[in-house]
Amino acid sequence: LVLICGCTNNNYDNVSPSTLTIYPVYGGECTVNEACTVEVAEAYGGSEPYTFQSDSYATGAPPMGMIVSMDGTLTGTPTMEGDYEFGVCVTDATSTSECTQTEVTIAPDNSASAIIDSLTCAFINSNTYGNAKEYNFRITASGTASGPVGAEIYVSGDMR
């Protein structure tokens, strides 16, 4: 008994790739005035390589100081806190494009700042101990200080 098997030439090179799809990546968080890079979108299907960009026709915009990079990340140094929702698009090697909405949270700056408008010093008293004098001063400052709620501001430095 002889068994003869035939083979066909299945040409899988001409199979069309799956449809290009973009998915938002949620949960990214950055902090005001700190350099940051977070992933905001992923792409599947279509033909690689992929390039990403902001969707100029969508509602919302990336945070000030940040841009959508070609690799699907949001990068830069944000300048304002808040929750931002904005559009991101991906384009594949065949120029097919898909867009989605994504979001990122920008947390407040963790550092504090102070602006002193005026400063006055008052001599309160002095006590003599041996050959040295001890001086007590009261320093009064006016102006503004800012930082996260509940932050404590400490002042230090040299008196000259």
Secondary structure, DSSP 8 states (H G I E B T S, - for coil): -----------GGG------EEEE----EEETTS-EEEE-EEEESSSS--EEEE-TTSSS---TTEEE-TTSEEEE---S-EEEEEEEEEE-TT--EEEEEEEEEEE--SS-EEEEEEEEEEEEEEEEETTEEEEEEEEEEEEEEE-STT----------
